[in-house]
């Protein structure tokens, strides 16, 4: 959930710059328990941001009651979730889960945010028996339990508390900047209760698992009409036929990539890890092939240079190089080639002697 600017009138409109206050990331379970809430606060670097930044208020309340929710605070430049911060958040959640439910598996459902599908984070959680699943794109608003009812109640209660704060501000001319966070914490405690959390899971069909409700929600949000049983059977048979065909061609692994945006899927942590390892292996193989080609090219260049030096005319001022099929004379003294132009000269012997001496002196100096 994001706490946005008050001047925002349309859900599709982007808010103004520097108006985002914080992002709320909450972990809840189907049994009605709220594990923890993470506030990602904005902490800019410019003077304008530091002056306009809303200083957070940290409550002094201590949570001694077993099962009470925990509250943590993170800071980013823009107040949004990024990979590094999300990795730290998941480390903290894994620590909380393993301390309370040692040896049990945990399934965490999120949306298609890139930070949620980060390989290092997914692998770290996977090794701790915490499996991160990403819901299909454009489905979190009706499949994500927090977006269904929890955050709706939270926004409603927070809005009512804002009216009280504004009224107090007008009557007493007091500063309500610090009380804004206190109102948010109270709204969170009143909304993240077992009855609301359980109703959110039930309304989305996640728990208890209700596939018919999920299909109905999908059809309603995708604009699909209710079809007859015959059409449904035909469509199902066609889907199964396509699935069998894809599996037989070993092409189903491509479904979990982003190359084909028409195919929606449920990202599993196993697939993300497998694809990343496969991608790294493919990259290593390509690097080896590229290095091998580069080495061969360098060897060929060195061979050409050596062949050019070896087949060059014995006379220093001559730049002609002997070709493979051409027939040149050889010097009897140094066994090097002489081009036809110099071999026909009458003073060949003098030039040959001078060339041999120059060659030997050059080789001895090197």
Secondary structure, DSSP 8 states (H G I E B T S, - for coil): -EE--TT---TTS---TT---EEEEEEE-TTS-EEEEEEEEE---SHHHHHH------------STT--EEEEEEESSSS--HHHHHHHHHHHHHHHHHHSTT--EEEEE-S-GGGG-HHHHHHHHHTTEEEEE--TT-HHHH-HIIIIIHHHHHHHHHHHHHHHHHHHHHH----HHHHHHHHHHHHHHHSSHHHHHHHHHHHTTTTT-HHHHHHHHHHHHT-----HHHHHHHHHHHHHHHHHHHHTT-GGGGGSSS-TT----B-HHHHHHHHHHHHHHHHHHHHHHHHHHHHHHHHHHHHHHHHHHTB-SSTT---B--SS---EE-TTT--EE-HHHHTSTTHHHHHHHHHHHHHHHHHH-
